[in-house]
């Protein structure tokens, strides 16, 4: 039996909430990545 196509549901994202939080105390650009490999030269 063929499945019926369902319209995808879109989620509205709040741009004030980022990966690091509201972004007012710590900018996301300077947020350290714990999984990143650090290479010192």
PDB file of N, CA, C, O and CB in Angstrom:
ATOM      1  N   UNK A   1       0.842  -1.183   0.000  1.00  0.00           N
ATOM      2  CA  UNK A   1       0.000   0.000   0.000  1.00  0.00           C
ATOM      3  C   UNK A   1       0.889   1.250   0.000  1.00  0.00           C
ATOM      4  O   UNK A   1       1.878   1.322   0.729  1.00  0.00           O
ATOM      5  CB  UNK A   1      -0.959  -0.004   1.226  1.00  0.00           C
ATOM      6  N   UNK A   2       0.530   2.204  -0.806  1.00  0.00           N
ATOM      7  CA  UNK A   2       1.325   3.417  -0.949  1.00  0.00           C
ATOM      8  C   UNK A   2       1.013   4.390   0.189  1.00  0.00           C
ATOM      9  O   UNK A   2      -0.146   4.581   0.557  1.00  0.00           O
ATOM     10  CB  UNK A   2       1.060   4.082  -2.316  1.00  0.00           C
ATOM     11  N   UNK A   3       2.080   5.009   0.746  1.00  0.00           N
ATOM     12  CA  UNK A   3       1.890   5.976   1.830  1.00  0.00           C
ATOM     13  C   UNK A   3       1.428   7.310   1.263  1.00  0.00           C
ATOM     14  O   UNK A   3       1.844   7.722   0.180  1.00  0.00           O
ATOM     15  CB  UNK A   3       3.195   6.158   2.639  1.00  0.00           C
ATOM     16  N   UNK A   4       0.569   7.968   2.008  1.00  0.00           N
ATOM     17  CA  UNK A   4       0.077   9.270   1.582  1.00  0.00           C
ATOM     18  C   UNK A   4       1.069  10.350   2.008  1.00  0.00           C
ATOM     19  O   UNK A   4       1.591  10.331   3.123  1.00  0.00           O
ATOM     20  CB  UNK A   4      -1.330   9.551   2.173  1.00  0.00           C
ATOM     21  N   UNK A   5       1.321  11.304   1.087  1.00  0.00           N
ATOM     22  CA  UNK A   5       2.266  12.378   1.357  1.00  0.00           C
ATOM     23  C   UNK A   5       1.693  13.322   2.392  1.00  0.00           C
ATOM     24  O   UNK A   5       0.529  13.715   2.309  1.00  0.00           O
ATOM     25  CB  UNK A   5       2.612  13.138   0.073  1.00  0.00           C
ATOM     26  N   UNK A   6       2.513  13.687   3.372  1.00  0.00           N
ATOM     27  CA  UNK A   6       2.100  14.629   4.409  1.00  0.00           C
ATOM     28  C   UNK A   6       2.925  15.890   4.275  1.00  0.00           C
ATOM     29  O   UNK A   6       4.128  15.829   4.020  1.00  0.00           O
ATOM     30  CB  UNK A   6       2.255  14.015   5.827  1.00  0.00           C
ATOM     31  N   UNK A   7       2.282  17.033   4.447  1.00  0.00           N
ATOM     32  CA  UNK A   7       2.974  18.315   4.361  1.00  0.00           C
ATOM     33  C   UNK A   7       3.908  18.451   5.561  1.00  0.00           C
ATOM     34  O   UNK A   7       3.477  18.221   6.691  1.00  0.00           O
ATOM     35  CB  UNK A   7       1.958  19.500   4.306  1.00  0.00           C
ATOM     36  N   UNK A   8       5.200  18.826   5.348  1.00  0.00           N
ATOM     37  CA  UNK A   8       6.121  18.978   6.473  1.00  0.00           C
ATOM     38  C   UNK A   8       5.727  20.158   7.361  1.00  0.00           C
ATOM     39  O   UNK A   8       5.198  21.166   6.894  1.00  0.00           O
ATOM     40  CB  UNK A   8       7.553  19.161   5.963  1.00  0.00           C
ATOM     41  N   UNK A   9       6.000  20.001   8.641  1.00  0.00           N
ATOM     42  CA  UNK A   9       5.700  21.048   9.612  1.00  0.00           C
ATOM     43  C   UNK A   9       6.967  21.847   9.854  1.00  0.00           C
ATOM     44  O   UNK A   9       8.019  21.278  10.146  1.00  0.00           O
ATOM     45  CB  UNK A   9       5.149  20.453  10.945  1.00  0.00           C
ATOM     46  N   UNK A  10       6.870  23.167   9.734  1.00  0.00           N
ATOM     47  CA  UNK A  10       8.030  24.027   9.956  1.00  0.00           C
ATOM     48  C   UNK A  10       8.042  24.528  11.383  1.00  0.00           C
ATOM     49  O   UNK A  10       7.006  24.867  11.955  1.00  0.00           O
ATOM     50  CB  UNK A  10       8.032  25.207   8.977  1.00  0.00           C
ATOM     51  N   UNK A  11       9.246  24.568  11.950  1.00  0.00           N
ATOM     52  CA  UNK A  11       9.414  25.050  13.315  1.00  0.00           C
ATOM     53  C   UNK A  11       9.997  26.463  13.255  1.00  0.00           C
ATOM     54  O   UNK A  11      10.958  26.715  12.528  1.00  0.00           O
ATOM     55  CB  UNK A  11      10.336  24.089  14.149  1.00  0.00           C
ATOM     56  N   UNK A  12       9.412  27.377  14.020  1.00  0.00           N
ATOM     57  CA  UNK A  12       9.899  28.750  14.061  1.00  0.00           C
ATOM     58  C   UNK A  12      10.969  28.844  15.142  1.00  0.00           C
ATOM     59  O   UNK A  12      10.715  28.542  16.308  1.00  0.00           O
ATOM     60  CB  UNK A  12       8.734  29.761  14.328  1.00  0.00           C
ATOM     61  N   UNK A  13      12.168  29.268  14.743  1.00  0.00           N
ATOM     62  CA  UNK A  13      13.283  29.374  15.678  1.00  0.00           C
ATOM     63  C   UNK A  13      13.436  30.811  16.149  1.00  0.00           C
ATOM     64  O   UNK A  13      13.269  31.754  15.376  1.00  0.00           O
ATOM     65  CB  UNK A  13      14.588  28.880  15.029  1.00  0.00           C
ATOM     66  N   UNK A  14      13.750  30.963  17.416  1.00  0.00           N
ATOM     67  CA  UNK A  14      13.993  32.281  17.996  1.00  0.00           C
ATOM     68  C   UNK A  14      15.475  32.601  17.827  1.00  0.00           C
ATOM     69  O   UNK A  14      16.324  31.898  18.377  1.00  0.00           O
ATOM     70  CB  UNK A  14      13.567  32.331  19.509  1.00  0.00           C
ATOM     71  N   UNK A  15      15.796  33.649  17.077  1.00  0.00           N
ATOM     72  CA  UNK A  15      17.195  33.966  16.818  1.00  0.00           C
ATOM     73  C   UNK A  15      17.908  34.501  18.052  1.00  0.00           C
ATOM     74  O   UNK A  15      19.136  34.585  18.053  1.00  0.00           O
ATOM     75  CB  UNK A  15      17.296  34.970  15.699  1.00  0.00           C
ATOM     76  N   UNK A  16      17.181  34.862  19.094  1.00  0.00           N
ATOM     77  CA  UNK A  16      17.812  35.336  20.324  1.00  0.00           C
ATOM     78  C   UNK A  16      18.409  34.178  21.127  1.00  0.00           C
ATOM     79  O   UNK A  16      19.287  34.398  21.961  1.00  0.00           O
ATOM     80  CB  UNK A  16      16.797  36.098  21.178  1.00  0.00           C
ATOM     81  N   UNK A  17      17.955  32.979  20.893  1.00  0.00           N
ATOM     82  CA  UNK A  17      18.493  31.819  21.593  1.00  0.00           C
ATOM     83  C   UNK A  17      19.432  31.079  20.660  1.00  0.00           C
ATOM     84  O   UNK A  17      18.999  30.511  19.658  1.00  0.00           O
ATOM     85  CB  UNK A  17      17.358  30.884  22.092  1.00  0.00           C
ATOM     86  N   UNK A  18      20.721  31.083  20.986  1.00  0.00           N
ATOM     87  CA  UNK A  18      21.729  30.426  20.159  1.00  0.00           C
ATOM     88  C   UNK A  18      22.311  29.250  20.924  1.00  0.00           C
ATOM     89  O   UNK A  18      21.813  28.890  21.991  1.00  0.00           O
ATOM     90  CB  UNK A  18      22.848  31.418  19.743  1.00  0.00           C
ATOM     91  N   UNK A  19      23.361  28.654  20.384  1.00  0.00           N
ATOM     92  CA  UNK A  19      23.971  27.487  21.033  1.00  0.00           C
ATOM     93  C   UNK A  19      24.520  27.818  22.416  1.00  0.00           C
ATOM     94  O   UNK A  19      24.513  26.962  23.301  1.00  0.00           O
ATOM     95  CB  UNK A  19      25.086  26.929  20.163  1.00  0.00           C
ATOM     96  N   UNK A  20      24.993  29.042  22.614  1.00  0.00           N
ATOM     97  CA  UNK A  20      25.581  29.414  23.896  1.00  0.00           C
ATOM     98  C   UNK A  20      24.576  30.100  24.816  1.00  0.00           C
ATOM     99  O   UNK A  20      24.945  30.520  25.913  1.00  0.00           O
ATOM    100  CB  UNK A  20      26.772  30.320  23.674  1.00  0.00           C
ATOM    101  N   UNK A  21      23.337  30.223  24.405  1.00  0.00           N
ATOM    102  CA  UNK A  21      22.329  30.885  25.217  1.00  0.00           C
ATOM    103  C   UNK A  21      21.919  32.208  24.589  1.00  0.00           C
ATOM    104  O   UNK A  21      22.010  32.367  23.372  1.00  0.00           O
ATOM    105  CB  UNK A  21      22.845  31.108  26.637  1.00  0.00           C
ATOM    106  N   UNK A  22      21.475  33.148  25.391  1.00  0.00           N
ATOM    107  CA  UNK A  22      20.996  34.416  24.854  1.00  0.00           C
ATOM    108  C   UNK A  22      22.063  35.221  24.116  1.00  0.00           C
ATOM    109  O   UNK A  22      21.721  36.018  23.243  1.00  0.00           O
ATOM    110  CB  UNK A  22      20.439  35.242  25.961  1.00  0.00           C
ATOM    111  N   UNK A  23      23.325  35.041  24.433  1.00  0.00           N
ATOM    112  CA  UNK A  23      24.389  35.711  23.711  1.00  0.00           C
ATOM    113  C   UNK A  23      24.692  37.105  24.221  1.00  0.00           C
ATOM    114  O   UNK A  23      25.384  37.871  23.549  1.00  0.00           O
ATOM    115  CB  UNK A  23      24.044  35.781  22.280  1.00  0.00           C
ATOM    116  N   UNK A  24      24.191  37.445  25.387  1.00  0.00           N
ATOM    117  CA  UNK A  24      24.460  38.788  25.905  1.00  0.00           C
ATOM    118  C   UNK A  24      25.707  38.812  26.773  1.00  0.00           C
ATOM    119  O   UNK A  24      26.402  39.827  26.816  1.00  0.00           O
ATOM    120  CB  UNK A  24      23.265  39.298  26.702  1.00  0.00           C
ATOM    121  N   UNK A  25      26.011  37.708  27.471  1.00  0.00           N
ATOM    122  CA  UNK A  25      27.187  37.706  28.342  1.00  0.00           C
ATOM    123  C   UNK A  25      28.428  37.160  27.647  1.00  0.00           C
ATOM    124  O   UNK A  25      29.519  37.704  27.817  1.00  0.00           O
ATOM    125  CB  UNK A  25      26.906  36.894  29.585  1.00  0.00           C
ATOM    126  N   UNK A  26      28.275  36.082  26.860  1.00  0.00           N
ATOM    127  CA  UNK A  26      29.406  35.474  26.150  1.00  0.00           C
ATOM    128  C   UNK A  26      29.058  35.410  24.668  1.00  0.00           C
ATOM    129  O   UNK A  26      28.127  34.695  24.298  1.00  0.00           O
ATOM    130  CB  UNK A  26      29.737  34.041  26.713  1.00  0.00           C
ATOM    131  N   UNK A  27      29.771  36.131  23.809  1.00  0.00           N
ATOM    132  CA  UNK A  27      29.503  36.029  22.362  1.00  0.00           C
ATOM    133  C   UNK A  27      29.791  34.616  21.866  1.00  0.00           C
ATOM    134  O   UNK A  27      30.720  33.964  22.343  1.00  0.00           O
ATOM    135  CB  UNK A  27      30.358  37.055  21.571  1.00  0.00           C
ATOM    136  N   UNK A  28      29.003  34.149  20.917  1.00  0.00           N
ATOM    137  CA  UNK A  28      29.185  32.803  20.381  1.00  0.00           C
ATOM    138  C   UNK A  28      30.508  32.652  19.649  1.00  0.00           C
ATOM    139  O   UNK A  28      31.039  31.545  19.559  1.00  0.00           O
ATOM    140  CB  UNK A  28      28.047  32.455  19.451  1.00  0.00           C
ATOM    141  N   UNK A  29      31.051  33.752  19.121  1.00  0.00           N
ATOM    142  CA  UNK A  29      32.288  33.670  18.347  1.00  0.00           C
ATOM    143  C   UNK A  29      33.479  33.273  19.221  1.00  0.00           C
ATOM    144  O   UNK A  29      34.435  32.688  18.711  1.00  0.00           O
ATOM    145  CB  UNK A  29      32.568  35.005  17.666  1.00  0.00           C
ATOM    146  N   UNK A  30      33.449  33.571  20.514  1.00  0.00           N
ATOM    147  CA  UNK A  30      34.575  33.245  21.386  1.00  0.00           C
ATOM    148  C   UNK A  30      34.269  32.059  22.295  1.00  0.00           C
ATOM    149  O   UNK A  30      35.053  31.751  23.193  1.00  0.00           O
ATOM    150  CB  UNK A  30      34.950  34.452  22.225  1.00  0.00           C
ATOM    151  N   UNK A  31      33.141  31.395  22.071  1.00  0.00           N
ATOM    152  CA  UNK A  31      32.769  30.238  22.876  1.00  0.00           C
ATOM    153  C   UNK A  31      33.667  29.065  22.491  1.00  0.00           C
ATOM    154  O   UNK A  31      33.664  28.681  21.322  1.00  0.00           O
ATOM    155  CB  UNK A  31      31.263  29.877  22.681  1.00  0.00           C
ATOM    156  N   UNK A  32      34.439  28.471  23.411  1.00  0.00           N
ATOM    157  CA  UNK A  32      35.333  27.373  23.056  1.00  0.00           C
ATOM    158  C   UNK A  32      34.547  26.109  22.706  1.00  0.00           C
ATOM    159  O   UNK A  32      33.478  25.855  23.262  1.00  0.00           O
ATOM    160  CB  UNK A  32      36.302  27.088  24.205  1.00  0.00           C
ATOM    161  N   UNK A  33      35.087  25.330  21.787  1.00  0.00           N
ATOM    162  CA  UNK A  33      34.483  24.071  21.377  1.00  0.00           C
ATOM    163  C   UNK A  33      35.225  22.938  22.080  1.00  0.00           C
ATOM    164  O   UNK A  33      36.397  22.711  21.783  1.00  0.00           O
ATOM    165  CB  UNK A  33      34.524  23.898  19.822  1.00  0.00           C
ATOM    166  N   UNK A  34      34.583  22.223  22.998  1.00  0.00           N
ATOM    167  CA  UNK A  34      35.289  21.165  23.739  1.00  0.00           C
ATOM    168  C   UNK A  34      35.706  19.987  22.864  1.00  0.00           C
ATOM    169  O   UNK A  34      36.621  19.254  23.238  1.00  0.00           O
ATOM    170  CB  UNK A  34      34.417  20.662  24.860  1.00  0.00           C
ATOM    171  N   UNK A  35      35.064  19.779  21.712  1.00  0.00           N
ATOM    172  CA  UNK A  35      35.394  18.650  20.848  1.00  0.00           C
ATOM    173  C   UNK A  35      36.457  18.993  19.809  1.00  0.00           C
ATOM    174  O   UNK A  35      36.935  18.106  19.102  1.00  0.00           O
ATOM    175  CB  UNK A  35      34.150  18.157  20.153  1.00  0.00           C
ATOM    176  N   UNK A  36      36.832  20.259  19.707  1.00  0.00           N
ATOM    177  CA  UNK A  36      37.791  20.678  18.684  1.00  0.00           C
ATOM    178  C   UNK A  36      39.210  20.293  19.087  1.00  0.00           C
ATOM    179  O   UNK A  36      39.592  20.442  20.248  1.00  0.00           O
ATOM    180  CB  UNK A  36      37.701  22.196  18.447  1.00  0.00           C
ATOM    181  N   UNK A  37      39.989  19.798  18.127  1.00  0.00           N
ATOM    182  CA  UNK A  37      41.385  19.465  18.358  1.00  0.00           C
ATOM    183  C   UNK A  37      42.201  20.744  18.313  1.00  0.00           C
ATOM    184  O   UNK A  37      42.128  21.490  17.337  1.00  0.00           O
ATOM    185  CB  UNK A  37      41.900  18.438  17.313  1.00  0.00           C
ATOM    186  N   UNK A  38      42.976  21.008  19.354  1.00  0.00           N
ATOM    187  CA  UNK A  38      43.766  22.230  19.431  1.00  0.00           C
ATOM    188  C   UNK A  38      45.175  21.933  18.956  1.00  0.00           C
ATOM    189  O   UNK A  38      45.840  21.035  19.472  1.00  0.00           O
ATOM    190  CB  UNK A  38      43.777  22.804  20.871  1.00  0.00           C
ATOM    191  N   UNK A  39      45.629  22.704  17.958  1.00  0.00           N
ATOM    192  CA  UNK A  39      46.986  22.555  17.427  1.00  0.00           C
ATOM    193  C   UNK A  39      47.766  23.813  17.775  1.00  0.00           C
ATOM    194  O   UNK A  39      47.430  24.903  17.312  1.00  0.00           O
ATOM    195  CB  UNK A  39      46.976  22.308  15.875  1.00  0.00           C
ATOM    196  N   UNK A  40      48.795  23.668  18.581  1.00  0.00           N
ATOM    197  CA  UNK A  40      49.638  24.804  18.938  1.00  0.00           C
ATOM    198  C   UNK A  40      50.858  24.807  18.037  1.00  0.00           C
ATOM    199  O   UNK A  40      51.466  23.766  17.789  1.00  0.00           O
ATOM    200  CB  UNK A  40      50.055  24.752  20.434  1.00  0.00           C
ATOM    201  N   UNK A  41      51.212  25.998  17.548  1.00  0.00           N
ATOM    202  CA  UNK A  41      52.386  26.069  16.667  1.00  0.00           C
ATOM    203  C   UNK A  41      53.557  26.689  17.387  1.00  0.00           C
ATOM    204  O   UNK A  41      54.633  26.832  16.806  1.00  0.00           O
ATOM    205  CB  UNK A  41      52.072  26.868  15.403  1.00  0.00           C
TER     206      UNK A  41
END
